[in-house]
Amino acid sequence: ATDVAALRQRLIEAIAAAAGVSKVTVYANFKCKSEILAAIVTRHNAKLGDLGAEMLRSDAPLADRLARLGHALVEMITEPSHRALDICLGQEAQRNPELAQQFFDSGPGHLRNLIAQMLQEAADAGEIKLDDALSASEDLLGLWLGFSIIEKRFQSGPPQIERLSARIDRGVEIFLRAHAVDPAAA
């Protein structure tokens, strides 16, 4: 619990420093730590959600759109403050499951749904074949992040961005190969 408290403290200090204000000012603008976490989550999710919406509107090839979204995800989860945020959110989930569900719905759940929509549109256009777009988006996220999520929990060093980025490209390739439209059936 002490480590979590220290992480929370560093997170609040980082927020105050980034905003150019004191910790007292940060606390004065939010009723509780849950509200601070909610504001951080909203900011993180907005960046990725905006890119996801842009990729839905894009005419770029599906492989390029998926790779761009995946690389943006890696960029976000490898930010120095993200590990502390993950730990704080995990602790908050224990105290406030409803808030944790809101965080999930607006973040990972929303990303999963955006990817599912992108995949369904590609399937409707005959670019790929799918049985279930939501499951397919979960499969793709698994290819992107897979074992690296487990590693992240047990390693204290900086994330290996190059390795994670390579997983994105490989994951897109494997996914699209698995969902390729059979030219003989067309």
Residue frames relative to the residue before (quaternion, step in Angstrom):
aa qw qx qy qz dx dy dz
A 1.0000 0.0000 0.0000 0.0000 0.00 0.00 0.00
T 0.6072 0.5652 -0.3523 0.4334 3.57 1.11 -0.70
D 0.6383 0.5249 -0.3260 0.4591 3.59 1.00 -0.81
V 0.6468 0.5106 -0.3142 0.4714 3.57 0.99 -0.81
A 0.6386 0.5140 -0.3253 0.4713 3.58 0.97 -0.82
A 0.6503 0.5070 -0.3145 0.4703 3.58 0.98 -0.82
L 0.6404 0.5137 -0.3219 0.4716 3.59 1.02 -0.78
R 0.6324 0.5231 -0.3286 0.4674 3.58 0.98 -0.81
Q 0.6512 0.5245 -0.3068 0.4547 3.52 0.96 -0.94
R 0.6676 0.4879 -0.3011 0.4751 3.60 0.93 -0.89
L 0.6248 0.5382 -0.3376 0.4538 3.57 1.03 -0.75
I 0.6617 0.4887 -0.3020 0.4818 3.59 0.92 -0.89
E 0.6420 0.5170 -0.3214 0.4661 3.58 0.98 -0.81
A 0.6515 0.5099 -0.3121 0.4671 3.59 1.00 -0.83
I 0.6278 0.5257 -0.3301 0.4697 3.58 1.02 -0.78
A 0.6664 0.5014 -0.3002 0.4631 3.56 0.87 -0.97
A 0.6645 0.5036 -0.3078 0.4583 3.59 0.92 -0.91
A 0.6659 0.5039 -0.3054 0.4575 3.60 0.92 -0.90
A 0.7071 0.4400 -0.2517 0.4930 3.57 1.07 -0.74
G 0.4079 -0.7279 0.4633 0.2987 3.58 1.24 -0.28
V 0.5937 0.5336 -0.3717 0.4740 3.56 1.12 0.69
S 0.5723 -0.5720 0.4442 0.3848 3.56 -1.28 0.07
K 0.6496 -0.4927 0.3961 0.4223 3.55 -1.30 0.28
V 0.5973 0.5702 -0.3558 0.4375 3.57 1.05 -0.75
T 0.6522 0.5087 -0.3115 0.4678 3.59 0.97 -0.84
V 0.6159 0.5346 -0.3454 0.4642 3.59 1.00 -0.80
Y 0.7006 0.4646 -0.2747 0.4668 3.57 0.80 -1.01
A 0.6269 0.5504 -0.3393 0.4346 3.59 1.08 -0.65
N 0.7035 0.4648 -0.2624 0.4693 3.58 1.15 -0.58
F 0.7422 0.2935 -0.1876 0.5725 3.58 1.27 -0.14
K 0.5088 -0.6702 0.4503 0.2986 3.56 -1.00 0.81
C 0.8070 -0.0382 0.0796 0.5840 3.56 1.02 -0.81
K 0.7002 -0.4594 0.3383 0.4293 3.55 -1.32 0.14
S 0.5874 0.5803 -0.3718 0.4243 3.59 1.08 -0.63
E 0.6538 0.4997 -0.3135 0.4739 3.58 1.02 -0.77
I 0.6145 0.5278 -0.3469 0.4727 3.58 1.06 -0.69
L 0.6575 0.5018 -0.3083 0.4700 3.57 0.89 -0.92
A 0.6396 0.5308 -0.3274 0.4495 3.58 0.95 -0.85
A 0.6525 0.5078 -0.3137 0.4669 3.60 0.98 -0.80
I 0.6469 0.5081 -0.3193 0.4705 3.59 0.99 -0.81
V 0.6567 0.5118 -0.3065 0.4614 3.56 0.90 -0.95
T 0.6364 0.5322 -0.3262 0.4531 3.57 0.94 -0.86
R 0.6622 0.5042 -0.3056 0.4624 3.57 0.93 -0.88
H 0.6524 0.5059 -0.3117 0.4705 3.60 0.92 -0.91
N 0.7022 0.4892 -0.2727 0.4396 3.54 0.82 -1.03
A 0.6102 0.5740 -0.3553 0.4146 3.58 1.04 -0.72
K 0.6457 0.5244 -0.3307 0.4457 3.59 0.93 -0.84
L 0.7162 0.4360 -0.2567 0.4807 3.57 0.80 -1.00
G 0.6399 0.5314 -0.3231 0.4514 3.59 1.02 -0.76
D 0.6340 0.5205 -0.3288 0.4679 3.58 1.03 -0.77
L 0.6589 0.4913 -0.3130 0.4758 3.58 0.94 -0.84
G 0.6297 0.5354 -0.3344 0.4527 3.59 0.99 -0.79
A 0.6539 0.4997 -0.3063 0.4785 3.57 0.96 -0.86
E 0.6305 0.5246 -0.3255 0.4704 3.58 1.03 -0.78
M 0.6628 0.5045 -0.3049 0.4618 3.60 0.98 -0.85
L 0.5989 0.5518 -0.3568 0.4578 3.59 1.14 -0.57
R 0.7193 0.4366 -0.2403 0.4840 3.58 1.04 -0.78
S 0.5596 0.6574 -0.3687 0.3447 3.57 1.22 -0.44
D 0.3623 -0.7120 0.5607 0.2178 3.55 -1.23 0.61
A 0.4002 0.7227 -0.4749 0.3033 3.60 1.27 0.07
P 0.6333 -0.5187 0.3957 0.4162 3.60 -1.19 0.43
L 0.6337 -0.5636 0.3773 0.3720 3.57 -1.10 0.73
A 0.6348 0.5387 -0.3390 0.4380 3.61 0.90 -0.86
D 0.6717 0.4932 -0.2990 0.4650 3.59 0.93 -0.85
R 0.6617 0.5056 -0.3128 0.4568 3.58 0.93 -0.85
L 0.6591 0.4998 -0.3093 0.4692 3.58 0.95 -0.87
A 0.6578 0.5059 -0.3156 0.4602 3.58 0.91 -0.88
R 0.6488 0.5160 -0.3316 0.4504 3.60 0.90 -0.82
L 0.6590 0.4965 -0.3046 0.4759 3.58 0.96 -0.86
G 0.6558 0.5201 -0.3054 0.4540 3.58 0.97 -0.86
H 0.6613 0.4949 -0.3057 0.4736 3.57 0.96 -0.84
A 0.6229 0.5195 -0.3413 0.4750 3.60 1.05 -0.67
L 0.6197 0.5345 -0.3352 0.4668 3.58 1.05 -0.74
V 0.6586 0.5006 -0.3075 0.4702 3.59 0.91 -0.92
E 0.6288 0.5360 -0.3334 0.4541 3.57 0.98 -0.83
M 0.6773 0.4948 -0.2956 0.4571 3.56 0.95 -0.89
I 0.7396 0.4348 -0.2575 0.4446 3.61 0.75 -0.99
T 0.6758 0.4639 -0.3111 0.4810 3.59 1.21 -0.21
E 0.3918 0.6891 -0.5055 0.3407 3.59 1.22 0.18
P 0.6005 -0.6117 0.3714 0.3569 3.60 -0.92 0.83
S 0.7060 0.4672 -0.2841 0.4501 3.59 0.94 -0.75
H 0.5340 0.6742 -0.4037 0.3119 3.59 1.18 -0.39
R 0.6263 0.5338 -0.3511 0.4467 3.62 0.98 -0.76
A 0.6527 0.4990 -0.3163 0.4743 3.58 0.93 -0.89
L 0.6387 0.5227 -0.3263 0.4607 3.57 0.99 -0.81
D 0.6349 0.5336 -0.3290 0.4515 3.61 0.94 -0.85
I 0.6731 0.4919 -0.2983 0.4647 3.56 0.89 -0.93
C 0.6572 0.5047 -0.3105 0.4658 3.59 0.92 -0.88
L 0.6545 0.5059 -0.3161 0.4646 3.58 0.97 -0.81
G 0.6218 0.5379 -0.3364 0.4591 3.57 1.05 -0.73
Q 0.6598 0.4907 -0.2997 0.4839 3.56 1.00 -0.82
E 0.6535 0.5150 -0.3113 0.4591 3.56 0.97 -0.86
A 0.6018 0.5728 -0.3501 0.4325 3.59 1.08 -0.70
Q 0.6323 0.5318 -0.3296 0.4569 3.58 1.09 -0.69
R 0.7203 0.4367 -0.2376 0.4837 3.57 1.03 -0.81
N 0.8195 0.1163 0.0060 0.5612 3.54 0.99 -0.85
P 0.1723 -0.8374 0.5110 0.0891 3.62 0.30 1.23
E 0.6253 0.5421 -0.3535 0.4361 3.61 1.02 -0.67
L 0.6502 0.4953 -0.3095 0.4859 3.57 1.00 -0.81
A 0.6250 0.5341 -0.3345 0.4606 3.58 1.01 -0.80
Q 0.6434 0.5129 -0.3227 0.4678 3.59 0.99 -0.78
Q 0.6296 0.5197 -0.3316 0.4728 3.59 1.04 -0.74
F 0.6293 0.5215 -0.3303 0.4720 3.59 1.00 -0.83
F 0.6627 0.5044 -0.3080 0.4600 3.58 0.91 -0.92
D 0.6785 0.5137 -0.2955 0.4341 3.57 0.83 -1.00
S 0.7321 0.4198 -0.2438 0.4779 3.58 0.95 -0.83
G 0.7238 0.4026 -0.2328 0.5096 3.61 1.21 -0.36
P 0.8318 0.1880 -0.1069 0.5112 3.58 -0.25 -1.24
G 0.6467 0.5217 -0.3292 0.4486 3.60 0.96 -0.76
H 0.6544 0.5049 -0.3029 0.4743 3.56 1.01 -0.84
L 0.6373 0.5164 -0.3244 0.4710 3.60 0.98 -0.83
R 0.6353 0.5250 -0.3257 0.4633 3.58 0.93 -0.88
N 0.6811 0.4874 -0.2916 0.4621 3.60 0.93 -0.87
L 0.6232 0.5294 -0.3394 0.4649 3.60 1.04 -0.72
I 0.6597 0.4903 -0.3063 0.4803 3.56 0.93 -0.89
A 0.6294 0.5322 -0.3355 0.4561 3.60 0.97 -0.81
Q 0.6535 0.5053 -0.3147 0.4676 3.58 0.95 -0.84
M 0.6393 0.5195 -0.3194 0.4684 3.58 0.98 -0.84
L 0.6766 0.4908 -0.2873 0.4679 3.57 0.95 -0.90
Q 0.6450 0.5192 -0.3246 0.4572 3.58 0.98 -0.80
E 0.6406 0.5143 -0.3211 0.4713 3.56 0.99 -0.81
A 0.6459 0.5033 -0.3188 0.4773 3.59 1.03 -0.77
A 0.6427 0.5072 -0.3220 0.4754 3.58 1.03 -0.75
D 0.6457 0.5207 -0.3138 0.4621 3.58 0.98 -0.85
A 0.6905 0.4569 -0.2657 0.4939 3.58 1.13 -0.66
G 0.5346 -0.6613 0.3857 0.3579 3.60 1.29 0.01
E 0.4315 0.7162 -0.4522 0.3104 3.60 1.26 0.25
I 0.7864 0.0530 0.0038 0.6155 3.56 1.09 -0.78
K 0.3383 -0.7002 0.5718 0.2612 3.56 -1.29 0.17
L 0.0164 -0.8002 0.5972 -0.0523 3.54 -1.00 0.95
D 0.3176 -0.6957 0.6019 0.2299 3.52 -1.25 0.51
D 0.7999 0.0027 0.0754 0.5954 3.55 0.98 -0.94
A 0.3558 -0.7809 0.4755 0.1938 3.58 -0.32 1.25
L 0.6451 0.5248 -0.3366 0.4417 3.61 0.96 -0.76
S 0.6627 0.4808 -0.3004 0.4892 3.59 0.94 -0.86
A 0.6325 0.5320 -0.3290 0.4567 3.57 1.02 -0.78
S 0.6471 0.4991 -0.3350 0.4689 3.61 0.98 -0.75
E 0.6304 0.5143 -0.3347 0.4755 3.60 1.05 -0.68
D 0.6186 0.5354 -0.3380 0.4652 3.58 1.06 -0.74
L 0.6667 0.5015 -0.3011 0.4619 3.56 0.91 -0.93
L 0.6423 0.5061 -0.3254 0.4749 3.60 0.93 -0.82
G 0.6268 0.5312 -0.3252 0.4682 3.58 1.08 -0.72
L 0.6411 0.5060 -0.3203 0.4800 3.58 1.00 -0.79
W 0.6663 0.5131 -0.3028 0.4484 3.57 0.97 -0.83
L 0.8307 0.2727 -0.0963 0.4758 3.56 0.71 -1.09
G 0.1122 0.8803 -0.4570 0.0606 3.55 1.16 -0.73
F 0.8668 -0.0197 0.0627 0.4942 3.50 -0.85 -1.11
S 0.5543 0.6336 -0.3949 0.3679 3.59 1.14 -0.51
I 0.5940 0.5593 -0.3641 0.4492 3.60 1.14 -0.57
I 0.6473 0.4958 -0.3152 0.4857 3.58 1.02 -0.78
E 0.6358 0.5346 -0.3237 0.4529 3.58 0.93 -0.88
K 0.6367 0.5656 -0.3197 0.4153 3.55 0.94 -0.97
R 0.6506 0.5352 -0.3146 0.4374 3.59 1.05 -0.74
F 0.7820 0.3680 -0.1676 0.4742 3.56 1.05 -0.75
Q 0.6837 0.4491 -0.2912 0.4960 3.57 1.22 -0.16
S 0.3104 -0.7786 0.5197 0.1653 3.53 -0.95 0.87
G 0.5713 0.6131 -0.3826 0.3891 3.59 1.20 -0.32
P 0.6868 -0.4634 0.3468 0.4396 3.54 -1.31 0.08
P 0.5589 -0.6083 0.4329 0.3609 3.59 -1.06 0.63
Q 0.4292 -0.6845 0.5299 0.2579 3.54 -1.15 0.67
I 0.2407 -0.8323 0.4848 0.1193 3.53 0.22 1.35
E 0.6447 0.5292 -0.3359 0.4376 3.60 0.91 -0.85
R 0.6586 0.5079 -0.3033 0.4650 3.56 0.98 -0.87
L 0.6606 0.4946 -0.3044 0.4758 3.58 0.97 -0.84
S 0.6417 0.5195 -0.3244 0.4616 3.59 0.99 -0.78
A 0.6298 0.5225 -0.3299 0.4707 3.58 1.03 -0.76
R 0.6147 0.5440 -0.3435 0.4563 3.60 1.08 -0.71
I 0.6110 0.5479 -0.3566 0.4465 3.59 1.03 -0.74
D 0.6926 0.4776 -0.2831 0.4606 3.57 0.76 -1.03
R 0.6639 0.4909 -0.2974 0.4794 3.58 0.95 -0.88
G 0.6474 0.5308 -0.3171 0.4455 3.58 0.96 -0.84
V 0.6400 0.5081 -0.3248 0.4762 3.59 0.97 -0.84
E 0.6565 0.5214 -0.3116 0.4473 3.58 0.92 -0.92
I 0.6754 0.4848 -0.2903 0.4738 3.59 0.86 -0.97
F 0.6536 0.5286 -0.3113 0.4433 3.56 0.91 -0.94
L 0.7029 0.4610 -0.2768 0.4655 3.58 0.79 -0.98
R 0.6058 0.5313 -0.3533 0.4753 3.61 1.09 -0.61
A 0.6763 0.4977 -0.2915 0.4582 3.59 0.95 -0.87
H 0.7702 0.3345 -0.1702 0.5156 3.59 1.10 -0.64
A 0.3013 0.7743 -0.5033 0.2376 3.56 1.24 0.42
V 0.4592 -0.6465 0.5335 0.2940 3.52 -1.13 0.72
D 0.4312 -0.6988 0.5136 0.2489 3.56 -0.88 1.00
P 0.3768 -0.7561 0.4790 0.2387 3.62 -0.43 1.15
A 0.6230 0.5483 -0.3508 0.4339 3.62 1.08 -0.59
A 0.6841 0.4839 -0.2854 0.4652 3.60 1.10 -0.65
A 0.6033 0.6026 -0.3530 0.3851 3.59 1.18 -0.48
